[in-house]
Amino acid sequence: MSKRNEKREVRYKNTCAQYETTMRNYIIKRLLLIIPMLIGISFILFVIMHLAPGDPASIRYGLNPDVSESARENFNKIYGLDKPVIVQYGMWMKRFMSLDFGNSFIDDQDVTAKILSKLPATLLLQSSSLIVIFCVALPIGIISAVKRNTIFDKTMTVVVFTGYAMPTFWLALLLIFLFGFKLQWFPISGMDPWYISYLGWTARIKDTAWHLVLPVFVTAFTGLASLSRYSRSSVIEAMQQQYILTARAKGLPERRVIFVHAVRNALLPIITILGLTLPALISGSFIFETIFAWPGMGRLGYEAIMNYDYPVVMGVAVISTFLTLSGIFLSDMLYAFIDPRIRYGAKQ
């Protein structure tokens, strides 16, 4: 018996070592893929931005009749805008390798400092939206799958398809008009009031949460609709599998059959959708942060686009792309953690 136990222990240790090595190689491979994707996306954005009509010098000096043409030429020369696009991208990439995005064309402030001052507001809005999506969509999808074709399921189906069809920017304006102007229940713009410095910590948190209600609801509405439908269909498909019939035949409680067997095996497509939800939230922040005057990175990027502020646009775009790729990477890691076939497929 002792020799048999020793063999089992050795086999177990070898399996654990193989698992750690496979998982480490898989993580390294996924991380290395982020670098060329980030470079490729940044190059495409850089070229598209420079192909757009207009130029920063015209935006900065266009309304000033006292500025001569030579001043505009000096402006282009100082910032390297008189060089070919590929040369400008090389100069930008050289600065980016040292995490230097340059200075803004509008106010000459450091781009990195400007983005870092706006990033917490964006992360607060997006993380709150993800929490709402996850905590609301999954229960709706699971209950709709268990109570299929009931009044609850049909009602949620109508609500979900309404969410798909309704333009979110129109919904944002509607909520601002109804709950902001008419009922005056929630603030319609900004993150904090002007008197925030006079409030205590408890009052500050409560006031910030009150400002988050409308932006989070609108931001999470579309993601909530899609995730609830995907979770419903995934749970329904899982409940039709043979192992569910086997679990019920063993006499297991229905709650255990649903949450331990069906929901767990239905998580794979749900995790994929969660990984794709983050890019949608980040892209939508450019619109919603502008509508609600939310002092985040999306609003900063929108204002930079309108002012042809190339350094700020590239800084916001690169950070948004990095956050998007990070979300996809986390989704892949969760996928590999839940489904071992992904890890061993990557090994092969």
N, C-alpha and C positions, 0 to 999 in steps of 0.2 A: 504493500500500500504506500509506503514512503517513497519508493522509486516512482510509482505512478503519480503521486502528488508532486514530486519534483519535476517530472516531465510536464505536467500540466502547468506548473508555475513558470517553467522555462518557456513553454509555448505561449503563455499569457504575456510574459515580458517581451517576447519577440513580436507578438501581435501589437502590443502597445508602442514599441519602438518603430515598427513599420507604419503604424497609424500616424505617429508624430512626424516621421520623415515625409510621408506622403502629404500630410496637411501643410507642413512647412514649405515644401516645394510648390504646392498649389497656391499658397498665399504669395510666395515670391513671384511666381509666374503672373498672377493677376496684378500685382503691384507694378511689375515692369511694363505691363501693357498700358498703364495709365500715362507713362511718359510720352510715347509716340502719339497717343490720342490727344493729349494736351497740346503738344506741339502742332499737330495737324489742324486741330480746331482753332488754335490761336492764329495760325497763318491764314486760314480761310476768313476769319473775322477781320483780320488786319487788311486783307485785300479788298473785301467787300466794303469796309468802312472808307477806304481811300477811293473807291470807285464811285461812291455816292456824290451827287452834285453838291457844290459848295466847298468852302475851305475855311479853316479856323481864322485866318487873317481877316476875311470878309466879315465873319461874325464878330470878331473883337474890335475891328476898326471901321466896319462898314457904315455906321451911323455917325462917325466923327469926321466932319469935313476938313478938320485941321491936320489930319494924318496924311502924309504924302505917300506916293507909291513906293518910294525908297524905304520908308518905314515898314511897309508890308513885306518888302523883299528881305529886309533885315530880320524881320520876325520869322519868315520861312527859313532863312539861313541859320538862325540861332537854333531852331528846333529841328533842323535837317529836313524840312518839308520840301526843299528844292531838289532833293535827291530822288532817284528811282525808288519805286515801292519796295523792291526786293532788298535794296540797300538799307532803307528805313527799317524794314523788318529785322534785318541782321543787327542793326544798332539797338533796336528794342529788345531783341532776344539776348544780346550781350548784357544789357542792364537787368533784364529779368532773371538771368542766371544768378545774379547777386541780390535778388528780391528787391530790385529798385524799379519802380514803375515811372519814375520821373516826376515832373511837376505839372500841375494843371495849366492849360492854356488860358483859362479864364482868370484865376486869382493867384497863380504861381505857387499854390500850396502843394505840399508833398502829397502825392496820390495815395501812397500807402497809409499815411496818417488819416486822410479823408475817409478812405474805405474802412479802416479799423474803427473809426468813430461811428460809422453807420452799421457795421456788421452785427453788433449785439441786437439791435432792433429787428433786423431781418431774421436772425437766428431765433429770437423770441417768438416772432410771428409764425415762422415755418415749423418750429418744434411744437408750438401749441396746436397748429393745424394738424400735424401728424398724429399727435396724441388724440385729438378729437376724432380724426378719421379712423384710427385703429380701435378706439374704445366704443365707437358707435356703429361703424360699418360691420365689424365682425359679428357682434350679437344680432344685428338685423339680418345678416346673411344666414347665420346658423338657425335662428328661429324661423326664418322664411323657408329654409330647407326642411326643417323638422315638421313644420305646419304648412306643408305645400298645398296650394289651391284653397287655403282658407281665406277668411276676410282679411286677416293680417297680411298674408302673403300678397294678395291682390292689391291691397292698399299700398304696401311698400313698392310694388311694381309700378303703380301709377306715379308715386313720388319719385322713384328712381328715374323713370323715363322723362319726367318733368325736369329733373336735374340735368339729364343729358341734353335736352332740347333747349333749355333756357340759357340765353347768353349771360355769362356771369357778370360782365361789366354792367349790363342792364339791371341785373338783380342787385348789384351793389348800389346803383343810383336809386333804385326803388326802395331799398332798405334805408338809405340815407334820408330820403324824402319822408318815409312813413315813421320810422323810429327816431329820426333826428329832428326833423322840422315839425311834423304834426304832433306826435306823442311826446317828443323830447325825453325819451327814456335813456338813450345812449349818446355819447359824444360822437360827432361825425368826422372829426379830423384830428390828426396829431396823435402823439403817444402820451404826453403829459401836459397838464394845464400850466399856465404861466406862474401860478402860485405853488407849484410842486415843492419848491425849496422850503416852504413854510409848514409842510406837512410832516408828520412822523412816519416811521417806516411802515407801520400797519396801514395807515391811510394812503401812503404812496403805492403799496402793493394793490390795495383795493381799487385805487383810481386807475392804475395801469391795466388791471384786469377788466375794468369797465370799458376802457378804450379798446381792448382787444376783442370784445364780443362781436361787433359787426365785421371787422376784417377777417377774423378767424372763421366766422360762419360762412362768409362768401368764399374764402380761400379753400375751405375744406369741403364745400358743397359738392363740387364736381368729383373730387377724389373719393368722397364718401359714397356717391352713387355708383361709381364703377367698381369699387372694392366690394361693396355689399352684394352686387350682382355676381361678381366672380366667386366670392366666398359661398354664395348660395349654390351656384352650379357645381362648384367643386365638392361641397359637402353632399349634395344629392348624388353625384357620381360615386363618391366614396361609400355612401350608404347602400349602393346597389352591388357592392363587391361581395365575393364569397366569404371573406373573413368576417363580415358583419353578420351574415347568416349563421356562421359558426359560433360567433360570440353570443348571439341570441339563443342558439340551441343549447349552449352551456348553462343558460339560466342567469347570465349576467344582468345587472340592473340596466334599464334603458339609458339612464343618465351616463353610466360608465361606457356603454356601447357607443354613445354619441360623442362624448368629449374625449375619451381615451383612445378609441379605435378610429372612428370616422373623422373627427376634426383634426387629429394629429396627422393622419395620412392625407388630408385635404390641404395642408399648409403649404405644400410646394408651389402650386400656382399662385396662392395668395401672397407668398413672399416675393415672387417675381413681380406682381403688381405693386407691392409696397416699394420695391426698388425703383420702379418706373414712376411712382407718385412724386418722389422728390424732384426730379427734373421739371415736372409740370408745375409744382409749387414755386420753384425758383423762377421759371419763365413767367409765371403769372404774377410774381411779386412786382415786376416792372409796371403792370397795369394797376393792380390793387393798391400798391403803396402810393401811386400817384393819385388815384381816386380818393383815398382816405387821408392823403397828406401824411402818410406814415414815414417817419424819418429814417428810412432804411436804405440798404444798398441798391434795391431796385429803383427807388425814386431817384437816387443819385445817378444811377446809370441812365435813366430816362432823360434827366436834365442834361447830362453830358452828351447824349446823342443829339438832342435838340441844339446844343451849342457847339457841335463838332469838336468836343474836347477829347481828342484821340487818346491821350494817356489815361484819363479816367475811364473812358469806354473800355479800353483794353484791360485795365486793372479789374474793373467790375466783371468783365466777360471771363477773364481767366479764373478769378476766384469762384464765380458761379459755375464754370465748367468743372473746376476741381471739386466743388461740393457735389455736383451732379455725379461725377465719376466715383466719388467716395461713397455716395449712396448706392450706386450700382455694385461697387465692390463689397459693401456690407451685405447687400442682397445675395451676392454670390457666396459669401462666407456662410451666411445662414442656410443657404440652399445646400452647400456641401456638408454642413453640420447635420442637417436633418436627413439628407439622402446620401449614404455612403457610396452609392454608385457613381456620384459625381467625382468624388475624390479618387477612386480607383480608376475611373475612366481617364482622369487627368494624368494619372501615373503612367498609364499605358500609352 
